[in-house]
């Protein structure tokens, strides 16, 4: 969850101030109390001390570990974790306050989904432990059921509700509270924490499929905003627009399903390479292994390169304009090179699983773009 959303939740909870009013836990059950309201639930926690995050839910246990300036996933051979997701969870832990303390016995935890994972069934929460260096426990809390409140909008749905908080258990003190912070889903599934994205969304200038080093087909775009066209189109050939759009849509390659593992240097080089080049001069090369008939996923590895186009100055450019133009051009080149270097650091040597529908958008023959072929 992004920091912006966290701050929104803080403001929403503070502004409403009545989160607990509608809670009715029954006279024979737990009762709400203002005791300790607005206190930090983990007052001694400092995010910069956390080295390991251990998440346990009914699906299992996951550890996320700090590595250099980021976070990594040991179950995925140390692949980078999504920094914003991890940051969102840590900020929640550091800044979550008790909007309302709930006096509840352990037998009543199920109503708030605060039971221990693996034992509580559908009433289980998400158990989170934060460790410093040398595995010293810094904090332990359980995220439970989300709390919703009516949304007040003129002309809106009178029954509409929005998530404005979450129940939390601090086992060390047996403290149960409704907090004003909510990091959203915190699954113990490593694929949910991967830093996603193979290539960024952009408008390609060209898309080329190669097989065994030779081009199978080439799509080109004359200028930004123009349509993609099939190269070397004969007068009697007519293309299928949907096929052109599908094959030239880089959004298809923006996300991956999971990390397959490290690239085996001894493995055979994939026969097919898809080259997607932008108008910036950045080219992304995806080495593809298409899925077998009954496989849900194919595999791909990716690398980026940059070939800058020369700056073309206007005919009437003055010396002062030329200096400014050269300066902007140099900064742009620096930005593009940095983008390529960052991507290659992240993706170099990794193989990714991609959904079959991504591969289905890439015809293996040129004639697949043609009507009546």
C-alpha positions in Angstrom: 0.0 0.0 0.0 1.3 3.4 -0.9 2.2 6.0 1.8 -0.4 8.3 0.3 -3.1 5.8 1.2 -1.8 5.4 4.7 -1.9 9.1 5.3 -5.5 9.1 3.9 -6.5 6.4 6.4 -5.0 8.4 9.2 -6.9 11.5 8.3 -10.1 9.6 7.8 -10.0 7.9 11.1 -9.1 11.0 13.0 -11.8 13.0 11.3 -14.5 10.5 12.0 -13.7 10.0 15.7 -16.7 7.7 16.1 -15.4 4.4 14.8 -16.4 2.5 17.9 -19.9 3.9 18.4 -21.6 1.4 16.1 -19.8 -1.6 17.6 -22.1 -3.8 19.6 -20.4 -6.8 21.0 -23.3 -7.9 23.2 -23.6 -7.7 27.0 -22.4 -11.2 27.4 -19.5 -10.7 25.1 -16.7 -8.1 24.9 -17.2 -4.4 25.6 -15.6 -1.4 24.1 -13.6 1.0 26.3 -11.9 4.3 25.8 -9.0 3.2 28.0 -5.8 3.9 26.3 -7.4 5.4 23.2 -5.1 7.2 20.8 -2.0 5.5 22.3 0.6 3.9 19.9 0.2 0.2 20.0 3.9 -0.5 19.4 5.5 2.7 21.0 9.1 1.4 21.1 9.2 0.2 17.5 11.6 2.0 15.1 11.3 0.9 11.4 15.0 1.3 10.7 15.8 -1.4 13.3 13.7 -4.0 11.5 15.8 -6.6 9.6 13.4 -9.4 9.1 9.6 -9.6 8.8 7.9 -12.9 9.5 4.3 -13.2 8.3 2.1 -16.2 9.2 -1.4 -16.9 8.0 -3.4 -20.0 7.3 -1.5 -20.5 4.1 1.9 -20.7 5.8 4.9 -18.6 6.9 6.9 -16.1 4.8 10.1 -14.2 5.7 11.1 -10.9 4.1 14.6 -9.8 4.8 16.4 -6.5 4.5 19.1 -6.4 1.9 21.3 -3.4 1.2 18.9 -0.5 0.7 15.9 -2.7 0.0 14.1 -6.0 0.9 14.3 -9.4 -0.6 12.4 -12.7 -0.6 14.5 -15.8 0.4 11.8 -18.2 -0.9 12.4 -16.7 -4.3 16.2 -16.9 -4.2 16.5 -13.4 -2.8 14.5 -11.6 -5.5 13.7 -8.0 -4.6 10.4 -7.5 -2.6 8.2 -4.6 -3.5 9.6 -1.7 -1.4 6.4 0.3 -1.2 4.5 -2.7 0.1 7.1 -3.4 2.8 7.3 0.2 3.7 3.5 0.4 4.0 3.5 -2.5 6.4 6.3 -1.1 8.6 4.7 2.4 8.7 1.4 0.8 9.8 3.2 -1.0 12.6 5.1 2.1 13.7 2.2 4.6 13.6 -0.9 2.6 14.3 -2.8 4.0 17.3 -5.7 2.6 19.3 -8.9 4.5 18.3 -10.6 2.2 20.8 -9.5 -0.4 23.2 -11.7 -3.6 23.2 -12.0 -5.6 26.4 -12.2 -9.1 25.0 -11.4 -12.5 26.4 -9.4 -14.9 24.2 -12.5 -16.9 23.6 -14.0 -13.8 21.9 -11.0 -13.2 19.5 -12.7 -15.1 16.7 -15.4 -12.4 16.1 -12.5 -10.0 15.3 -10.5 -12.6 13.3 -7.7 -12.5 15.8 -7.2 -16.2 16.5 -3.8 -17.8 15.8 -3.2 -18.9 12.2 -3.5 -22.6 11.7 -5.7 -23.0 14.7 -8.5 -20.5 14.2 -9.7 -21.5 10.8 -11.7 -18.8 9.1 -11.4 -16.7 12.3 -7.6 -16.6 12.2 -5.8 -13.4 11.7 -2.4 -12.6 10.2 0.5 -13.0 12.7 3.4 -10.6 12.1 6.7 -10.6 13.9 9.4 -8.0 13.4 13.0 -8.9 14.2 16.2 -6.8 14.4 19.7 -8.1 13.7 20.5 -11.4 15.4 16.8 -12.3 15.3 15.9 -10.2 18.4 12.1 -9.8 18.5 11.1 -6.1 18.2 7.4 -6.4 17.9 4.6 -9.0 17.6 1.1 -8.2 16.5 -1.9 -9.9 14.8 -3.9 -8.2 12.1 -7.6 -9.1 12.3 -10.9 -8.1 10.7 -11.2 -4.8 8.9 -13.7 -2.3 10.3 -16.0 -0.4 7.9 -18.1 2.7 8.5 -20.9 4.3 6.4 -19.7 6.8 3.8 -21.5 10.1 3.8 -21.8 11.4 0.2 -24.7 13.5 -1.1 -26.6 11.6 -3.6 -24.5 8.5 -3.0 -25.5 5.0 -2.0 -26.9 5.2 1.6 -25.7 1.7 2.3 -22.2 2.3 1.1 -19.4 1.6 3.5 -15.6 2.1 3.5 -12.8 0.4 5.4 -11.5 2.9 8.0 -9.6 0.7 10.4 -8.7 -2.8 11.6 -8.7 -4.9 14.7 -5.3 -5.6 16.1 -4.0 -7.9 18.9 -0.7 -7.3 20.7 -0.1 -10.8 22.3 2.6 -9.6 24.7 0.1 -7.4 26.6 -3.1 -9.2 25.4 -4.2 -5.8 24.1 -7.0 -5.8 21.6 -7.7 -2.5 19.8 -9.4 -1.0 16.8 -6.6 0.9 15.0 -6.8 3.8 12.5 -4.2 2.1 10.3 -4.8 -0.7 7.8 -2.0 -2.0 5.4 -4.6 -4.0 3.4 -3.9 -7.6 2.6 -0.7 -9.0 4.1 -0.4 -12.5 2.7 2.3 -15.0 3.5 2.6 -15.8 -0.2 6.0 -14.7 -1.7 4.5 -14.1 -5.2 2.3 -11.3 -3.6 5.4 -9.4 -2.5 7.5 -9.5 -5.7 8.6 -6.2 -7.1 6.6 -6.5 -10.2 7.1 -5.2 -13.7 9.2 -6.4 -16.5 9.1 -3.5 -18.9 7.4 -0.1 -18.2 4.3 1.0 -20.1 5.3 2.9 -23.2 4.4 3.4 -26.8 6.7 1.2 -28.9 8.4 2.5 -32.0 9.0 -1.1 -33.2 8.3 -4.6 -32.1 10.3 -7.5 -33.7 10.0 -11.2 -33.1 13.1 -13.1 -33.9 13.5 -16.9 -34.1 17.0 -18.5 -34.3 18.5 -15.0 -35.0 16.2 -14.1 -37.9 13.3 -11.8 -37.9 9.9 -13.5 -38.2 7.9 -10.3 -38.3 8.4 -6.6 -37.7 5.9 -3.9 -36.6 6.8 -0.3 -36.8 5.3 3.1 -35.8 6.3 6.1 -37.8 5.8 8.6 -35.0 4.3 8.8 -31.5 0.6 8.5 -31.7 0.7 6.8 -35.1 -0.6 3.2 -35.7 1.6 0.2 -35.8 2.0 -1.3 -39.2 3.4 -4.6 -40.4 6.6 -4.1 -42.3 7.0 -5.1 -45.9 3.3 -5.2 -46.5 2.4 -6.2 -50.0 -0.3 -4.5 -52.0 -2.6 -7.5 -51.8 -2.2 -8.0 -48.1 -4.5 -6.6 -45.4 -3.8 -6.8 -41.7 -6.0 -7.6 -38.7 -6.0 -4.5 -36.5 -6.6 -6.4 -33.3 -3.6 -8.6 -33.9 -1.4 -5.5 -34.4 -2.7 -3.9 -31.2 -2.2 -7.1 -29.2 1.3 -7.8 -30.3 2.4 -4.1 -29.9 0.9 -3.7 -26.4 3.7 -3.5 -23.9 1.2 -3.5 -21.0 1.0 -7.2 -21.6 4.6 -7.5 -20.5 4.4 -5.1 -17.5 3.5 -7.8 -15.0 4.6 -11.3 -14.3 3.0 -14.1 -12.3 6.1 -15.3 -10.3 9.8 -15.7 -10.4 10.9 -19.1 -11.9 14.5 -18.8 -10.6 17.9 -17.9 -11.7 18.9 -18.3 -15.3 21.0 -21.5 -15.9 24.1 -20.5 -17.8 24.3 -24.0 -19.2 20.7 -24.0 -20.5 20.0 -23.7 -24.2 19.3 -20.1 -25.4 15.6 -19.6 -26.1 14.9 -19.7 -29.8 12.5 -16.7 -29.7 13.4 -13.1 -28.8 10.9 -10.3 -28.8 12.5 -6.9 -29.1 10.4 -3.9 -28.1 12.0 -0.5 -28.8 10.7 2.9 -27.7 11.1 6.3 -29.2 13.6 7.1 -26.4 16.1 4.6 -27.8 15.6 2.1 -25.0 15.1 -1.4 -26.3 13.8 -4.4 -24.2 14.7 -7.9 -25.3 12.6 -10.7 -24.0 13.8 -14.2 -24.4 10.7 -16.4 -24.6 9.9 -20.0 -23.9 6.3 -20.5 -24.9 4.1 -22.7 -22.7 3.4 -26.2 -23.7 -0.3 -27.0 -24.7 -1.4 -27.7 -21.1 0.8 -25.3 -19.2 -0.7 -22.2 -17.7 2.6 -20.2 -17.8 5.4 -19.6 -20.1 8.8 -18.3 -19.2 10.8 -15.2 -20.1 14.0 -13.4 -19.2 14.6 -9.7 -20.1 17.3 -7.2 -20.6 17.5 -3.6 -21.6 19.8 -1.5 -23.8 20.0 2.1 -24.9 21.1 3.5 -28.2 20.6 7.3 -28.1 19.4 9.1 -31.2 21.5 12.2 -32.1 20.0 15.5 -31.2 18.6 17.4 -34.2 18.7 21.1 -33.6 16.1 23.4 -35.2 17.4 25.3 -38.2 17.0 28.8 -36.6 18.5 27.8 -33.2 20.4 30.5 -31.5 23.7 29.8 -29.6 21.8 30.3 -26.3 19.1 27.9 -27.4 21.7 25.5 -28.5 23.4 25.5 -25.0 20.0 24.9 -23.3 19.1 22.2 -25.9 22.4 20.4 -25.4 22.0 20.6 -21.6 18.4 19.1 -21.7 19.6 16.4 -24.2 22.4 15.4 -21.9 20.1 15.2 -18.8 17.6 13.1 -20.8 20.4 10.7 -21.9 21.5 10.4 -18.3 18.0 9.6 -17.2 17.5 6.9 -19.8 20.9 5.3 -19.0 20.0 5.2 -15.3 16.7 3.6 -16.1 18.4 0.9 -18.2 21.0 0.2 -15.5 18.4 0.0 -12.7 16.3 -2.5 -14.7 19.3 -4.7 -15.7 20.4 -4.8 -12.0 16.9 -6.1 -11.0 16.2 -8.5 -13.9 19.7 -9.7 -14.9 19.9 -13.5 -14.6 16.3 -14.1 -13.6 13.6 -16.1 -15.3 9.9 -15.1 -14.9 6.6 -16.9 -15.2 4.1 -15.1 -17.4 0.5 -16.0 -18.1 -0.3 -17.9 -21.3 -2.5 -15.1 -22.6 0.6 -12.9 -22.8 2.3 -15.4 -25.1 -1.0 -15.9 -27.1 -0.8 -12.2 -28.0 2.5 -12.8 -29.9 1.9 -14.6 -33.2 4.6 -17.0 -34.2 4.1 -16.5 -37.9 3.9 -13.3 -40.0 0.7 -14.6 -41.7 -1.2 -14.5 -38.4 -1.4 -10.7 -38.9 -3.1 -11.1 -42.3 -6.8 -11.4 -43.2 -7.7 -14.6 -44.9 -4.3 -16.2 -44.2 
